[in-house]
Amino acid sequence: MVFTVSWGLLHAGFWQRTQIVDTPVYQHYGEAVLDGRVPYRDFDLEYPPAALPIFVLPALARADDYGGAFELLMWACGVAAIVSLGLALAAVDAGSTRVGFAILGLAAAAKIYPFVLLPLALVWAARRRGTRELWVGLGCFAAVVAACFLPFLILAPGGVAHSIGEQLGRPLQLESLGASLLLAAQQLGLYEATVTSSHGSQNLAGRLPDSLASIQTAFQAVAVAVVWALFATRDRGREGLLVASAAAVAAFVAFGKVLSPQFLIWLLPLVPAVAGAPGLAAAGVFAVALVTTQLWFPFRYWDVVALEPTGWLVFVRDLLLVGLFAILLAALSRRGRGELHSG
């Protein structure tokens, strides 16, 4: 109910007049597929192949209705994510675990970032069901990813490689942690920023931003790996899995060289699932980060691009996300053993 009300408020009235959306791009993808064109071969696609149904389904509606159909589909996906988390918390049998790995593979083949959950799921499966279940789960994950990518690798290997290369080679996006630090330095007269547009976003150009992009990517990988290592060395049961999952995604979001506002949605099903005092602290910081984002996006976004003082809000939001990661990491690193079976 809270999700639905929040979603409705952000897509009506004042907020509806100031939206910045990528739906025209998605509509182009969807209509191209319906016209019989092959993704990656006949047109460039910056997303992994499992994302295609999300673009195609709204295109079945009238062209003028694509935006509304896409929003409705996204609402349904959000509700499904919340419901699925509840069902996953109740699932304990091997069959459900294998289905979970298959779903995780589908998610990774659609948006990549769910891959950070794979090592956690593998450790979880090994602890509960043994090493054999780990390999079975990994097989389920790999089979789904292969099924999504293989047809396009056969039809358009160069196009798929180009799509992946474009994403890996993206510059420092304006809303990322490193960029927001430079925006703050700009306001203090310590740095002169240059904003450029490419890869469907606004970015900072120059030697320093390029260096920060590389540093952030390395730090992102290290932060996620630390979460994996902590979870692997501590037997903390289901609660530990929830904390580790939220921490891994928080690390991916907070330290990535690209940080779009919608990335925070990835944390919506995870952070509220963290229990106890750490969960309350994490939820509080996350809520403030969401509100801070809403203070400048979308209706003050172009002020940020113009290097106005609004950029301070981006810096504060990014620091809040770092704080969220720190809270979750501290909760995960606590000593003590949790129960394998809880709830």
N, C-alpha and C positions, 0 to 999 in steps of 0.2 A: 504494500500500500504506500509506504513512504517513497519507494522508488518511483511508482507510478505518478504520485502527486508531484514529486520533484521534476520528473520528466515532462509532465504537462506544463508546469510553470515555465520551464526553460524553452518551450516551443509554442508559447502563446504571448499575446500582448506585446509589451515592450521588447522582450527578448527576441520575438519573432522578427521584428523589424531590423534587428542588428546582427543577424546571423552571418557567419563566414563559413561556407560549406564547400565540400568537394563533390557534392552530388552530381554536378554536371559532368565531372570526369567519370564518375561511376556509371552514369547514364550512357555515356559514350561507350564504355566497356560492354555494358549489358546489351545495348542495341547492336553493337558490332557482332557479338556472339549470335544474337537472334537473326542477324543477316547472313550467318553462315561463315563468318570470318574466324580464322583460327588464332587464338591468343598466342602471343610471342612470335608468331610467324607473320601474320597479316597486320597486326597492330601491336605496338608496345604496351606491355602491362607491367606496372611496377609492383604488383602484389603477387604473392604465391598463388598457385592454381586453385587451392581449395577455397579461396575467397570469391571465385567466380559466381557461384550460385547467389551470393548476396547481391551482386551487381545485376544478375540476369533476372531474378524473380521480380523486382519492381518494374523492370522494363516490359513485363507482360501487360502492365497497365497502360493507359494512354500516356503519350509523351508528356503532356502537361501535368499528369498526376504522379510522375516519377518521384518527386521529392517527398510527397506525402506518403506514398507507398514505402519508400525507403525508411522514413522515420518510423512508421508503424512496424516494419520488420525489425529495426534496431531495438524498439521497445520490447518486442517479443523475444529477441535474443537476450536482452538484459534480464527479463523475467526468467527466461529459461536458465540463465547462468546462476541466478539466485536459487531457483528450485533445484537445479542439478547439484549445487553445493550441499543443500540439505539432504538430498538423496545419497550423495557420496559419503557423507558423514555416517549414514546408517548402514552403508554397504560393508560387509565383512567377508563375504565368500569369494573363492578364487575366481569364479565366473565373472563376478562384478569387477574384480580387480583387472581382469583381462579386458573387459569392455572399457574400463577406465583408461587403460593404456591406448586402446584403439581411438577413443575420443580425444585423448591428448595428442596422438599423432595427427588426427584431423585438424585439431586446433593449431598445431605447429605448422602444418601445411597451408594454413590460411593466414597466419599472422606472425609466425616465427617465434615471438617472445615466449609462448608456452613451453618452448624447449628448455627453459631454465628450470622447469618443474620436473623434467624427466629424471635426472639423477636422484632427486628426492623420492620420487615414486619407486624407483628401482631399489633404493635402500629400504623403503617401507615394505615392498613386496618380499624382499629377501629376509627381512626380520620376521615377518608374519608367516610366510609360506615356504621359505627356504630358497636356496640358490636357483633351483630349477625354475621356480616361479618368476624369479628375476629375468632369466633368459627368455621365458615364454612371453612375459610382459614386453620385453625389449623387442621381441619378434613381432608382436602385435603392433607396437608403435611403428617399427620400421616398415612393416607390410603396408600400413595405411599411407604413410608418407610416400613410399614408392609408388603405390597405386595412383596417388594424386599427381606426382611429378613425371612418372615414366612416359605417359602418352605424349606429353609436351616435349620431353627430352628426345623422344624419337622424331616427332614432327618438326621441332624447332629448337635444336640444342643451342644454337647461337643466340636465339632470342631469350631463352631461359638464362644463359650465362650473362647476357647483357643486363637483364633485369636484376640479377643478384649483384653484379658488379656496380650498377648504378646505386643500389642501396648501400652497399659497403663503402662506396666512395663519396657519400654525401658529406658536404662541408658542415661546419659548426652552425647548427640551427639557432635562430635568434632567441628561442625560449629555453635553451639548454642551460645547465649550470654554468659552464664555462663562459657562454655568451652573456648570461645575466651578470656574471662577475665583471666582464668587460663593459657592460652597459652601466654598471655602478661606477666603474672607474671613469667612464665618459662623463658622468654627471659631476664627478669630483675634479674634472679637468686633468686627469692623469692618463687618459688614453683617447685617441681619436678613432672612433669606430667607422667602418664602411659597410653599409648594408647592401647586399645584392640578392636577387631573386633567381633561384634555380631549384631543380628537383621538386617543384611544387611547393616551395616554402621560401621564407626570407631567412637569410643567413649572414654571418659576419665573414668578410673577406680579409685576407692578409696573412702574413707569416705567423703571427701570434695566434690568431684563431685556428689556423690549420694545425699548429702544434698542440693547442689545447684539445682539438678534436681527437688527435692521436692519443694524447694523455688520458682523456676521458674514456676512450674506448678500452684502453688497457686497464684503467682503474675499474671500469664497469665489469670487465671479465674477472678481475681479482676479487671484487666485492661479492659477485655471485658465487665464485669458487669458495670463498670463505664461508658463505652460508651452507654450501654443499658439505664442506669439511666438518663444520660444527654439527650439522645434523647427523652425519655419518658416524661421528665419534661419541654421540650422546643418545642414549636410549630413552626418549622422552614421549613415546607413544603418540597418540593421535593429536594431542595438543601441540606437541613439538612439530608435527608435520604441518599443522596449520600455520604456526609461527614461521617456520622455515619457508613455506610457500609464499606467505605475504612478504617476508624479508627478501627472498630471491627476486620477486617481481618489483618490489620497491627499489632494490639495487639497480635493476635493469632500467627502470624509469628514471630514477634520480640522477644516474651517472652517464646516461646515454648522450651521445652528441646530437641526437634529435629528441626533442621533447615537445610533442604537440599536446594541447589541452585534453584531447580525448584519451590520451594514454592513462590519465588518472582513473578512467572508467575501469581499466584492468584491475585496479585495486579494490573496487567497490565490493565485490563478493568476498574478498579475502580479509581485509583489515577488520571488518566487524565480527569476523569469526574467531578472532583471537580473544581468549578468555582472560579473566582476572585483571589485576591492576595494570599490567602491561597493555592489555587489550583496550582498557579505557583510555590510557595515555595515548596509545597509537591512534585510536578512533578520534580523540580530541584534536590531535595534531593534524590528522588527515582531513578532518572537517574544516579546520582553519585553512588548510592548503586549498581545498575546494572553493571556499568562499573567496579567498585571495585571488584565485584564478578568475573567478567570476567578476571580480572588481575591474579587471582590465580586458578580459576576453568575453565577448568579441568586440564590444562597442568602443574600447580604447586601444584595440590592437594596433591600429595604424598610427596611434601616437607613439607606441613603442617602436614601431618601424622608423618613425621620424626622429627617434632618439630623444623624445621628450622625457621629463622626469617620471612619467608613468612606468618607465623601465625599472624603477625601484620595486614596484609590486612584483615584477617577475623575479627579481633577485630574492625577495622575501619568500615567495612561493617555493622557489627552488631550495632555499635553506630549510624550509619546513619539510620538504620531501627528504632531504638529507637527515633531518632530525627524526623523521618517521623511520627511516632505515636504521638509524642508531638505536632507537627504542626497541625495534624488533630484533636486532642483532644482539642487544644486551639480554633480552628475554631468552633468546635461543642459547646464549652462551652460559647461562646459569648452570651451576653444578647441580647434580641430583638426578635421579632416575625417575622417569614417568612410567605409567602403566602402558603396556602394549595395547590393552583393550580398555577403552573408556567409553561410556555412553552406550 
